[in-house]
Amino acid sequence: MHRFVRPRRAVWGDARFLIGIAMVLLSIGGVWAVVSSAGATAPILQASRTIVRGEALTSDDFQIVEVGLGGVTSRYVAPQDLQPGRIAAKTVTEGELLAHSAVEDVDAGRTTTVVVESGPGIPADVGAGSDVELWAAPPSDDGTAQEPPRILVADAIVTSVSKSESVLASGGSTVEVVIERADVAAVLGAITGGSVLAVVPIGATP
């Protein structure tokens, strides 16, 4: 009498089955991770006004927004990361997310702000964040007229603009601008020396 012998299952077949199951599980896990990371958000600081280079950064100038940036979230400043003594390393426009590259320590800053009176006035579209030049027309030797104007500072940034009471009749404006510290002496010298200053948008003619 012949005995029925049940064939033994191949070991390699079992191994391939297990490998297949493992690959399916890994694929499902990978898809889940991608979907989860895509939906994850993190709190980031967003400028509620235009902040120019050299200005102090305070929490009052930002709002907190939840943003899903994936792997680039670390490039931006979270609310708890904004420490006292930090200034803007570049102009941050209203609505822009604050990047770490736009923040520097106040001791590392090379700029400062000065207030000047722009005698001829300035165009209406010049405001906070505008790139401008400072021109100066020094008084003549006899003090009876002004010499031809020349560029005093070739690269300045407007922080604020307000109407100047002292030059109201001529339509002038008081303008706070950010300039390099190396230019401060020349600007103050022009002011105390009686020069007529003008804030001119870069590319325009005074």
NUMINU-238039 format. One line per 10 residues: number of its first residue (from 1); their letters; for each residue x, y, z of C-alpha. Coordinates in steps of 0.5 Angstrom, whole numbers. Each point is the difference from the previous one (the first is absolute). Layout:
BEGIN
NUM = a = X/Y/Z  ... .
***
This chain:
BEGIN
1 = mhrfvrprra = 0/0/0  3/7/-2  0/5/5  -3/7/-2  6/5/2  -2/7/0  6/4/-4  4/5/5  -1/7/-1  6/3/-3 .
11 = vwgdarflig = 4/5/5  1/5/-6  -7/1/-1  -2/1/7  6/5/0  -2/4/-6  -7/0/3  3/4/6  4/4/-4  -6/2/-4 .
21 = iamvllsigg = -4/2/6  5/4/3  1/4/-6  -8/1/0  1/3/7  6/4/-2  -4/3/-5  -6/2/4  4/3/5  4/4/-5 .
31 = vwavvssaga = -6/3/-3  -3/1/7  6/4/2  0/4/-6  -8/2/1  2/1/8  6/5/-2  -4/4/-5  -6/1/5  5/2/5 .
41 = tapilqasrt = 0/8/2  5/4/4  -1/7/3  4/5/-3  1/7/0  -3/5/-5  1/7/-1  -6/4/1  4/7/-3  6/1/-4 .
51 = ivrgealtsd = 6/0/4  6/3/-3  8/-2/1  2/2/7  -6/0/4  -1/-3/6  -4/-7/0  -6/0/5  -6/-5/1  -5/6/-1 .
61 = dfqivevglg = 3/0/-8  -3/-7/-1  -5/-4/0  0/-8/1  -2/-4/-6  -1/-8/0  4/-2/-7  1/-6/-3  7/0/-3  2/-7/1 .
71 = gvtsryvapq = 8/-1/0  1/8/0  -3/2/6  6/1/4  2/5/-5  -5/5/3  0/3/7  -5/-3/5  -3/5/5  4/-3/6 .
81 = dlqpgriaak = 6/1/-4  0/8/-1  5/2/6  1/7/2  5/4/-3  -1/-2/-7  -1/4/-6  -2/-1/-7  6/-2/-5  -4/2/-6 .
91 = tvtegellah = -7/3/-2  -5/-4/2  -7/2/-3  -7/-1/3  -3/-7/-1  7/-3/-1  2/-6/5  6/2/4  6/-4/-2  6/-1/4 .
101 = savedvdagr = 5/3/-5  -4/6/1  2/1/7  6/2/3  3/2/7  0/8/1  7/0/2  2/-3/-7  -5/5/-4  4/5/-4 .
111 = tttvvvesgp = -6/5/-1  -3/5/4  -6/5/-1  0/8/-1  -5/5/-1  0/5/-5  -4/5/-3  -1/-1/-8  -1/8/-2  -3/-2/-7 .
121 = gipadvgags = -5/-5/3  0/-7/-3  -5/-4/-4  -6/-3/3  2/-7/-2  6/1/5  -1/-4/6  3/-5/5  4/-5/-3  2/5/-6 .
131 = dvelwaapps = 7/0/-3  2/7/-1  6/5/0  2/6/4  2/6/-4  3/6/3  1/7/-3  5/4/5  -1/7/1  5/5/-5 .
141 = ddgtaqeppr = 6/3/3  -3/7/1  -7/-4/3  -4/3/-5  -2/-6/-4  1/-7/0  5/-4/-4  -2/-5/-5  -3/-7/3  4/-6/1 .
151 = ilvadaivts = -1/-7/2  1/0/8  -2/-7/1  -1/-5/-6  -4/-6/4  -5/2/5  -6/-3/2  -6/4/3  -3/-2/6  -6/5/1 .
161 = vsksesvlas = -2/7/-3  -4/5/3  -1/8/-1  5/4/2  -3/7/4  7/4/-1  -1/-1/-8  -7/-1/-1  -1/6/-4  5/-3/-5 .
171 = ggstvevvie = -3/-7/0  6/-3/3  -1/-6/4  4/-3/6  3/-7/-2  3/-5/5  5/-5/-4  4/-5/1  8/1/-2  6/-3/1 .
181 = radvaavlga = 4/2/6  6/2/-4  -5/6/-3  -2/3/6  5/5/1  -1/2/-7  -8/1/1  1/3/7  5/5/-3  -4/2/-6 .
191 = itggsvlavv = -6/1/5  4/5/4  3/3/-6  -6/3/-3  -1/-5/-5  -7/-1/-4  -1/-7/0  -4/-4/-4  -3/-7/0  0/-3/-7 .
201 = pigatp = -3/-7/-2  6/-4/-3  0/1/-8  -3/7/1  3/7/-1  -1/5/5 .
***
